[in-house]
Amino acid sequence: MKKLFHKELAKNRWFQLSLAEQLANIGSEVTRARKWQGKDKNIFWGAVDRALELFDLTLADSRWRGRLREIARVREVFCDAVFGGKNYQSSLKDLERYFLLFAFLVRRQLEVKNEVANL
């Protein structure tokens, strides 16, 4: 049986997050993997495993049925980057920039929500 890193998220909390929130969380692990690539093998592979688990949880979310191909492709590009970028010339640095946009979107949505709540 596969070890779950995000036990609480897998219990349904993950499926309450928006797609942008899910991708921003995946991006956190991508950033962690990029930071430790070539520095600490254990931390690097831990971040890779956690990112893949979050990708798999996102792919299991029935709300994104129409987006599965796109999500699966990003997962594939991530795996390519982890193993040297031979198929897509991908890098974790490039993917970090991609996922950062989702973090900015989530932060902005929270700011707007707070502004509206304070009216």
Phi and psi in radians as a Rosetta constraint file:
Dihedral C 1 N 2 CA 2 C 2 CIRCULARHARMONIC -1.283 0.35
Dihedral N 2 CA 2 C 2 N 3 CIRCULARHARMONIC 2.353 0.35
Dihedral C 2 N 3 CA 3 C 3 CIRCULARHARMONIC -1.261 0.35
Dihedral N 3 CA 3 C 3 N 4 CIRCULARHARMONIC 2.294 0.35
Dihedral C 3 N 4 CA 4 C 4 CIRCULARHARMONIC -1.604 0.35
Dihedral N 4 CA 4 C 4 N 5 CIRCULARHARMONIC 2.228 0.35
Dihedral C 4 N 5 CA 5 C 5 CIRCULARHARMONIC -1.534 0.35
Dihedral N 5 CA 5 C 5 N 6 CIRCULARHARMONIC -0.631 0.35
Dihedral C 5 N 6 CA 6 C 6 CIRCULARHARMONIC -1.891 0.35
Dihedral N 6 CA 6 C 6 N 7 CIRCULARHARMONIC 1.150 0.35
Dihedral C 6 N 7 CA 7 C 7 CIRCULARHARMONIC -1.060 0.35
Dihedral N 7 CA 7 C 7 N 8 CIRCULARHARMONIC -0.781 0.35
Dihedral C 7 N 8 CA 8 C 8 CIRCULARHARMONIC -1.155 0.35
Dihedral N 8 CA 8 C 8 N 9 CIRCULARHARMONIC -0.713 0.35
Dihedral C 8 N 9 CA 9 C 9 CIRCULARHARMONIC -1.127 0.35
Dihedral N 9 CA 9 C 9 N 10 CIRCULARHARMONIC -0.683 0.35
Dihedral C 9 N 10 CA 10 C 10 CIRCULARHARMONIC -1.198 0.35
Dihedral N 10 CA 10 C 10 N 11 CIRCULARHARMONIC -0.333 0.35
Dihedral C 10 N 11 CA 11 C 11 CIRCULARHARMONIC -1.349 0.35
Dihedral N 11 CA 11 C 11 N 12 CIRCULARHARMONIC 0.087 0.35
Dihedral C 11 N 12 CA 12 C 12 CIRCULARHARMONIC 2.219 0.35
Dihedral N 12 CA 12 C 12 N 13 CIRCULARHARMONIC -0.384 0.35
Dihedral C 12 N 13 CA 13 C 13 CIRCULARHARMONIC -1.029 0.35
Dihedral N 13 CA 13 C 13 N 14 CIRCULARHARMONIC -0.641 0.35
Dihedral C 13 N 14 CA 14 C 14 CIRCULARHARMONIC -1.027 0.35
Dihedral N 14 CA 14 C 14 N 15 CIRCULARHARMONIC -0.634 0.35
Dihedral C 14 N 15 CA 15 C 15 CIRCULARHARMONIC -1.402 0.35
Dihedral N 15 CA 15 C 15 N 16 CIRCULARHARMONIC 0.026 0.35
Dihedral C 15 N 16 CA 16 C 16 CIRCULARHARMONIC -1.723 0.35
Dihedral N 16 CA 16 C 16 N 17 CIRCULARHARMONIC -0.218 0.35
Dihedral C 16 N 17 CA 17 C 17 CIRCULARHARMONIC -1.388 0.35
Dihedral N 17 CA 17 C 17 N 18 CIRCULARHARMONIC 2.629 0.35
Dihedral C 17 N 18 CA 18 C 18 CIRCULARHARMONIC -1.237 0.35
Dihedral N 18 CA 18 C 18 N 19 CIRCULARHARMONIC 2.897 0.35
Dihedral C 18 N 19 CA 19 C 19 CIRCULARHARMONIC -1.062 0.35
Dihedral N 19 CA 19 C 19 N 20 CIRCULARHARMONIC -0.717 0.35
Dihedral C 19 N 20 CA 20 C 20 CIRCULARHARMONIC -1.073 0.35
Dihedral N 20 CA 20 C 20 N 21 CIRCULARHARMONIC -0.705 0.35
Dihedral C 20 N 21 CA 21 C 21 CIRCULARHARMONIC -1.157 0.35
Dihedral N 21 CA 21 C 21 N 22 CIRCULARHARMONIC -0.712 0.35
Dihedral C 21 N 22 CA 22 C 22 CIRCULARHARMONIC -1.086 0.35
Dihedral N 22 CA 22 C 22 N 23 CIRCULARHARMONIC -0.816 0.35
Dihedral C 22 N 23 CA 23 C 23 CIRCULARHARMONIC -1.173 0.35
Dihedral N 23 CA 23 C 23 N 24 CIRCULARHARMONIC -0.602 0.35
Dihedral C 23 N 24 CA 24 C 24 CIRCULARHARMONIC -1.119 0.35
Dihedral N 24 CA 24 C 24 N 25 CIRCULARHARMONIC -0.682 0.35
Dihedral C 24 N 25 CA 25 C 25 CIRCULARHARMONIC -1.164 0.35
Dihedral N 25 CA 25 C 25 N 26 CIRCULARHARMONIC -0.705 0.35
Dihedral C 25 N 26 CA 26 C 26 CIRCULARHARMONIC -1.048 0.35
Dihedral N 26 CA 26 C 26 N 27 CIRCULARHARMONIC -0.729 0.35
Dihedral C 26 N 27 CA 27 C 27 CIRCULARHARMONIC -1.036 0.35
Dihedral N 27 CA 27 C 27 N 28 CIRCULARHARMONIC -0.568 0.35
Dihedral C 27 N 28 CA 28 C 28 CIRCULARHARMONIC -1.077 0.35
Dihedral N 28 CA 28 C 28 N 29 CIRCULARHARMONIC -0.710 0.35
Dihedral C 28 N 29 CA 29 C 29 CIRCULARHARMONIC -1.275 0.35
Dihedral N 29 CA 29 C 29 N 30 CIRCULARHARMONIC -0.606 0.35
Dihedral C 29 N 30 CA 30 C 30 CIRCULARHARMONIC -1.083 0.35
Dihedral N 30 CA 30 C 30 N 31 CIRCULARHARMONIC -0.773 0.35
Dihedral C 30 N 31 CA 31 C 31 CIRCULARHARMONIC -1.073 0.35
Dihedral N 31 CA 31 C 31 N 32 CIRCULARHARMONIC -0.764 0.35
Dihedral C 31 N 32 CA 32 C 32 CIRCULARHARMONIC -1.082 0.35
Dihedral N 32 CA 32 C 32 N 33 CIRCULARHARMONIC -0.748 0.35
Dihedral C 32 N 33 CA 33 C 33 CIRCULARHARMONIC -1.087 0.35
Dihedral N 33 CA 33 C 33 N 34 CIRCULARHARMONIC -0.771 0.35
Dihedral C 33 N 34 CA 34 C 34 CIRCULARHARMONIC -1.078 0.35
Dihedral N 34 CA 34 C 34 N 35 CIRCULARHARMONIC -0.726 0.35
Dihedral C 34 N 35 CA 35 C 35 CIRCULARHARMONIC -1.087 0.35
Dihedral N 35 CA 35 C 35 N 36 CIRCULARHARMONIC -0.626 0.35
Dihedral C 35 N 36 CA 36 C 36 CIRCULARHARMONIC -1.777 0.35
Dihedral N 36 CA 36 C 36 N 37 CIRCULARHARMONIC -0.024 0.35
Dihedral C 36 N 37 CA 37 C 37 CIRCULARHARMONIC -1.071 0.35
Dihedral N 37 CA 37 C 37 N 38 CIRCULARHARMONIC 2.201 0.35
Dihedral C 37 N 38 CA 38 C 38 CIRCULARHARMONIC 1.366 0.35
Dihedral N 38 CA 38 C 38 N 39 CIRCULARHARMONIC 0.003 0.35
Dihedral C 38 N 39 CA 39 C 39 CIRCULARHARMONIC -1.959 0.35
Dihedral N 39 CA 39 C 39 N 40 CIRCULARHARMONIC -0.887 0.35
Dihedral C 39 N 40 CA 40 C 40 CIRCULARHARMONIC -2.439 0.35
Dihedral N 40 CA 40 C 40 N 41 CIRCULARHARMONIC 1.885 0.35
Dihedral C 40 N 41 CA 41 C 41 CIRCULARHARMONIC -1.060 0.35
Dihedral N 41 CA 41 C 41 N 42 CIRCULARHARMONIC -0.724 0.35
Dihedral C 41 N 42 CA 42 C 42 CIRCULARHARMONIC -1.151 0.35
Dihedral N 42 CA 42 C 42 N 43 CIRCULARHARMONIC -0.800 0.35
Dihedral C 42 N 43 CA 43 C 43 CIRCULARHARMONIC -1.161 0.35
Dihedral N 43 CA 43 C 43 N 44 CIRCULARHARMONIC -0.730 0.35
Dihedral C 43 N 44 CA 44 C 44 CIRCULARHARMONIC -0.999 0.35
Dihedral N 44 CA 44 C 44 N 45 CIRCULARHARMONIC -0.949 0.35
Dihedral C 44 N 45 CA 45 C 45 CIRCULARHARMONIC -1.182 0.35
Dihedral N 45 CA 45 C 45 N 46 CIRCULARHARMONIC -0.510 0.35
Dihedral C 45 N 46 CA 46 C 46 CIRCULARHARMONIC -1.102 0.35
Dihedral N 46 CA 46 C 46 N 47 CIRCULARHARMONIC -0.773 0.35
Dihedral C 46 N 47 CA 47 C 47 CIRCULARHARMONIC -1.142 0.35
Dihedral N 47 CA 47 C 47 N 48 CIRCULARHARMONIC -0.691 0.35
Dihedral C 47 N 48 CA 48 C 48 CIRCULARHARMONIC -1.075 0.35
Dihedral N 48 CA 48 C 48 N 49 CIRCULARHARMONIC -0.819 0.35
Dihedral C 48 N 49 CA 49 C 49 CIRCULARHARMONIC -1.061 0.35
Dihedral N 49 CA 49 C 49 N 50 CIRCULARHARMONIC -0.751 0.35
Dihedral C 49 N 50 CA 50 C 50 CIRCULARHARMONIC -1.167 0.35
Dihedral N 50 CA 50 C 50 N 51 CIRCULARHARMONIC -0.689 0.35
Dihedral C 50 N 51 CA 51 C 51 CIRCULARHARMONIC -1.087 0.35
Dihedral N 51 CA 51 C 51 N 52 CIRCULARHARMONIC -0.773 0.35
Dihedral C 51 N 52 CA 52 C 52 CIRCULARHARMONIC -1.107 0.35
Dihedral N 52 CA 52 C 52 N 53 CIRCULARHARMONIC -0.668 0.35
Dihedral C 52 N 53 CA 53 C 53 CIRCULARHARMONIC -1.083 0.35
Dihedral N 53 CA 53 C 53 N 54 CIRCULARHARMONIC -0.743 0.35
Dihedral C 53 N 54 CA 54 C 54 CIRCULARHARMONIC -1.186 0.35
Dihedral N 54 CA 54 C 54 N 55 CIRCULARHARMONIC -0.670 0.35
Dihedral C 54 N 55 CA 55 C 55 CIRCULARHARMONIC -0.997 0.35
Dihedral N 55 CA 55 C 55 N 56 CIRCULARHARMONIC -0.811 0.35
Dihedral C 55 N 56 CA 56 C 56 CIRCULARHARMONIC -1.137 0.35
Dihedral N 56 CA 56 C 56 N 57 CIRCULARHARMONIC -0.667 0.35
Dihedral C 56 N 57 CA 57 C 57 CIRCULARHARMONIC -1.114 0.35
Dihedral N 57 CA 57 C 57 N 58 CIRCULARHARMONIC -0.700 0.35
Dihedral C 57 N 58 CA 58 C 58 CIRCULARHARMONIC -1.136 0.35
Dihedral N 58 CA 58 C 58 N 59 CIRCULARHARMONIC -0.735 0.35
Dihedral C 58 N 59 CA 59 C 59 CIRCULARHARMONIC -1.147 0.35
Dihedral N 59 CA 59 C 59 N 60 CIRCULARHARMONIC -0.452 0.35
Dihedral C 59 N 60 CA 60 C 60 CIRCULARHARMONIC -1.447 0.35
Dihedral N 60 CA 60 C 60 N 61 CIRCULARHARMONIC -0.148 0.35
Dihedral C 60 N 61 CA 61 C 61 CIRCULARHARMONIC -1.354 0.35
Dihedral N 61 CA 61 C 61 N 62 CIRCULARHARMONIC 1.973 0.35
Dihedral C 61 N 62 CA 62 C 62 CIRCULARHARMONIC -1.135 0.35
Dihedral N 62 CA 62 C 62 N 63 CIRCULARHARMONIC -0.311 0.35
Dihedral C 62 N 63 CA 63 C 63 CIRCULARHARMONIC -1.150 0.35
Dihedral N 63 CA 63 C 63 N 64 CIRCULARHARMONIC -0.425 0.35
Dihedral C 63 N 64 CA 64 C 64 CIRCULARHARMONIC -1.743 0.35
Dihedral N 64 CA 64 C 64 N 65 CIRCULARHARMONIC 0.410 0.35
Dihedral C 64 N 65 CA 65 C 65 CIRCULARHARMONIC -0.840 0.35
Dihedral N 65 CA 65 C 65 N 66 CIRCULARHARMONIC -0.728 0.35
Dihedral C 65 N 66 CA 66 C 66 CIRCULARHARMONIC -1.358 0.35
Dihedral N 66 CA 66 C 66 N 67 CIRCULARHARMONIC -0.130 0.35
Dihedral C 66 N 67 CA 67 C 67 CIRCULARHARMONIC -1.960 0.35
Dihedral N 67 CA 67 C 67 N 68 CIRCULARHARMONIC 0.104 0.35
Dihedral C 67 N 68 CA 68 C 68 CIRCULARHARMONIC -1.058 0.35
Dihedral N 68 CA 68 C 68 N 69 CIRCULARHARMONIC -0.681 0.35
Dihedral C 68 N 69 CA 69 C 69 CIRCULARHARMONIC -1.088 0.35
Dihedral N 69 CA 69 C 69 N 70 CIRCULARHARMONIC -0.757 0.35
Dihedral C 69 N 70 CA 70 C 70 CIRCULARHARMONIC -1.138 0.35
Dihedral N 70 CA 70 C 70 N 71 CIRCULARHARMONIC -0.785 0.35
Dihedral C 70 N 71 CA 71 C 71 CIRCULARHARMONIC -1.134 0.35
Dihedral N 71 CA 71 C 71 N 72 CIRCULARHARMONIC -0.752 0.35
Dihedral C 71 N 72 CA 72 C 72 CIRCULARHARMONIC -1.118 0.35
Dihedral N 72 CA 72 C 72 N 73 CIRCULARHARMONIC -0.639 0.35
Dihedral C 72 N 73 CA 73 C 73 CIRCULARHARMONIC -1.164 0.35
Dihedral N 73 CA 73 C 73 N 74 CIRCULARHARMONIC -0.712 0.35
Dihedral C 73 N 74 CA 74 C 74 CIRCULARHARMONIC -1.112 0.35
Dihedral N 74 CA 74 C 74 N 75 CIRCULARHARMONIC -0.669 0.35
Dihedral C 74 N 75 CA 75 C 75 CIRCULARHARMONIC -1.071 0.35
Dihedral N 75 CA 75 C 75 N 76 CIRCULARHARMONIC -0.752 0.35
Dihedral C 75 N 76 CA 76 C 76 CIRCULARHARMONIC -1.107 0.35
Dihedral N 76 CA 76 C 76 N 77 CIRCULARHARMONIC -0.739 0.35
Dihedral C 76 N 77 CA 77 C 77 CIRCULARHARMONIC -1.153 0.35
Dihedral N 77 CA 77 C 77 N 78 CIRCULARHARMONIC -0.657 0.35
Dihedral C 77 N 78 CA 78 C 78 CIRCULARHARMONIC -1.045 0.35
Dihedral N 78 CA 78 C 78 N 79 CIRCULARHARMONIC -0.840 0.35
Dihedral C 78 N 79 CA 79 C 79 CIRCULARHARMONIC -1.051 0.35
Dihedral N 79 CA 79 C 79 N 80 CIRCULARHARMONIC -0.699 0.35
Dihedral C 79 N 80 CA 80 C 80 CIRCULARHARMONIC -1.069 0.35
Dihedral N 80 CA 80 C 80 N 81 CIRCULARHARMONIC -0.760 0.35
Dihedral C 80 N 81 CA 81 C 81 CIRCULARHARMONIC -1.110 0.35
Dihedral N 81 CA 81 C 81 N 82 CIRCULARHARMONIC -0.712 0.35
Dihedral C 81 N 82 CA 82 C 82 CIRCULARHARMONIC -1.041 0.35
Dihedral N 82 CA 82 C 82 N 83 CIRCULARHARMONIC -0.652 0.35
Dihedral C 82 N 83 CA 83 C 83 CIRCULARHARMONIC -1.740 0.35
Dihedral N 83 CA 83 C 83 N 84 CIRCULARHARMONIC 0.405 0.35
Dihedral C 83 N 84 CA 84 C 84 CIRCULARHARMONIC 1.860 0.35
Dihedral N 84 CA 84 C 84 N 85 CIRCULARHARMONIC -0.040 0.35
Dihedral C 84 N 85 CA 85 C 85 CIRCULARHARMONIC 1.234 0.35
Dihedral N 85 CA 85 C 85 N 86 CIRCULARHARMONIC 0.529 0.35
Dihedral C 85 N 86 CA 86 C 86 CIRCULARHARMONIC -1.239 0.35
Dihedral N 86 CA 86 C 86 N 87 CIRCULARHARMONIC -0.648 0.35
Dihedral C 86 N 87 CA 87 C 87 CIRCULARHARMONIC -1.464 0.35
Dihedral N 87 CA 87 C 87 N 88 CIRCULARHARMONIC -0.695 0.35
Dihedral C 87 N 88 CA 88 C 88 CIRCULARHARMONIC -2.032 0.35
Dihedral N 88 CA 88 C 88 N 89 CIRCULARHARMONIC 0.089 0.35
Dihedral C 88 N 89 CA 89 C 89 CIRCULARHARMONIC 0.910 0.35
Dihedral N 89 CA 89 C 89 N 90 CIRCULARHARMONIC 0.673 0.35
Dihedral C 89 N 90 CA 90 C 90 CIRCULARHARMONIC -1.585 0.35
Dihedral N 90 CA 90 C 90 N 91 CIRCULARHARMONIC 2.753 0.35
Dihedral C 90 N 91 CA 91 C 91 CIRCULARHARMONIC -2.426 0.35
Dihedral N 91 CA 91 C 91 N 92 CIRCULARHARMONIC 2.717 0.35
Dihedral C 91 N 92 CA 92 C 92 CIRCULARHARMONIC -1.122 0.35
Dihedral N 92 CA 92 C 92 N 93 CIRCULARHARMONIC -0.543 0.35
Dihedral C 92 N 93 CA 93 C 93 CIRCULARHARMONIC -1.102 0.35
Dihedral N 93 CA 93 C 93 N 94 CIRCULARHARMONIC -0.762 0.35
Dihedral C 93 N 94 CA 94 C 94 CIRCULARHARMONIC -1.102 0.35
Dihedral N 94 CA 94 C 94 N 95 CIRCULARHARMONIC -0.754 0.35
Dihedral C 94 N 95 CA 95 C 95 CIRCULARHARMONIC -1.169 0.35
Dihedral N 95 CA 95 C 95 N 96 CIRCULARHARMONIC -0.598 0.35
Dihedral C 95 N 96 CA 96 C 96 CIRCULARHARMONIC -1.036 0.35
Dihedral N 96 CA 96 C 96 N 97 CIRCULARHARMONIC -0.754 0.35
Dihedral C 96 N 97 CA 97 C 97 CIRCULARHARMONIC -1.108 0.35
Dihedral N 97 CA 97 C 97 N 98 CIRCULARHARMONIC -0.712 0.35
Dihedral C 97 N 98 CA 98 C 98 CIRCULARHARMONIC -1.032 0.35
Dihedral N 98 CA 98 C 98 N 99 CIRCULARHARMONIC -0.866 0.35
Dihedral C 98 N 99 CA 99 C 99 CIRCULARHARMONIC -1.272 0.35
Dihedral N 99 CA 99 C 99 N 100 CIRCULARHARMONIC -0.458 0.35
Dihedral C 99 N 100 CA 100 C 100 CIRCULARHARMONIC -1.051 0.35
Dihedral N 100 CA 100 C 100 N 101 CIRCULARHARMONIC -0.573 0.35
Dihedral C 100 N 101 CA 101 C 101 CIRCULARHARMONIC -1.064 0.35
Dihedral N 101 CA 101 C 101 N 102 CIRCULARHARMONIC -0.635 0.35
Dihedral C 101 N 102 CA 102 C 102 CIRCULARHARMONIC -1.218 0.35
Dihedral N 102 CA 102 C 102 N 103 CIRCULARHARMONIC -0.644 0.35
Dihedral C 102 N 103 CA 103 C 103 CIRCULARHARMONIC -1.106 0.35
Dihedral N 103 CA 103 C 103 N 104 CIRCULARHARMONIC -0.735 0.35
Dihedral C 103 N 104 CA 104 C 104 CIRCULARHARMONIC -1.089 0.35
Dihedral N 104 CA 104 C 104 N 105 CIRCULARHARMONIC -0.735 0.35
Dihedral C 104 N 105 CA 105 C 105 CIRCULARHARMONIC -1.082 0.35
Dihedral N 105 CA 105 C 105 N 106 CIRCULARHARMONIC -0.806 0.35
Dihedral C 105 N 106 CA 106 C 106 CIRCULARHARMONIC -1.097 0.35
Dihedral N 106 CA 106 C 106 N 107 CIRCULARHARMONIC -0.761 0.35
Dihedral C 106 N 107 CA 107 C 107 CIRCULARHARMONIC -1.074 0.35
Dihedral N 107 CA 107 C 107 N 108 CIRCULARHARMONIC -0.750 0.35
Dihedral C 107 N 108 CA 108 C 108 CIRCULARHARMONIC -1.135 0.35
Dihedral N 108 CA 108 C 108 N 109 CIRCULARHARMONIC -0.712 0.35
Dihedral C 108 N 109 CA 109 C 109 CIRCULARHARMONIC -1.083 0.35
Dihedral N 109 CA 109 C 109 N 110 CIRCULARHARMONIC -0.681 0.35
Dihedral C 109 N 110 CA 110 C 110 CIRCULARHARMONIC -1.166 0.35
Dihedral N 110 CA 110 C 110 N 111 CIRCULARHARMONIC -0.693 0.35
Dihedral C 110 N 111 CA 111 C 111 CIRCULARHARMONIC -1.076 0.35
Dihedral N 111 CA 111 C 111 N 112 CIRCULARHARMONIC -0.795 0.35
Dihedral C 111 N 112 CA 112 C 112 CIRCULARHARMONIC -1.110 0.35
Dihedral N 112 CA 112 C 112 N 113 CIRCULARHARMONIC -0.760 0.35
Dihedral C 112 N 113 CA 113 C 113 CIRCULARHARMONIC -1.037 0.35
Dihedral N 113 CA 113 C 113 N 114 CIRCULARHARMONIC -0.741 0.35
Dihedral C 113 N 114 CA 114 C 114 CIRCULARHARMONIC -1.193 0.35
Dihedral N 114 CA 114 C 114 N 115 CIRCULARHARMONIC -0.654 0.35
Dihedral C 114 N 115 CA 115 C 115 CIRCULARHARMONIC -1.101 0.35
Dihedral N 115 CA 115 C 115 N 116 CIRCULARHARMONIC -0.770 0.35
Dihedral C 115 N 116 CA 116 C 116 CIRCULARHARMONIC -1.134 0.35
Dihedral N 116 CA 116 C 116 N 117 CIRCULARHARMONIC -0.700 0.35
Dihedral C 116 N 117 CA 117 C 117 CIRCULARHARMONIC -1.142 0.35
Dihedral N 117 CA 117 C 117 N 118 CIRCULARHARMONIC -0.486 0.35
Dihedral C 117 N 118 CA 118 C 118 CIRCULARHARMONIC -1.559 0.35
Dihedral N 118 CA 118 C 118 N 119 CIRCULARHARMONIC 0.012 0.35
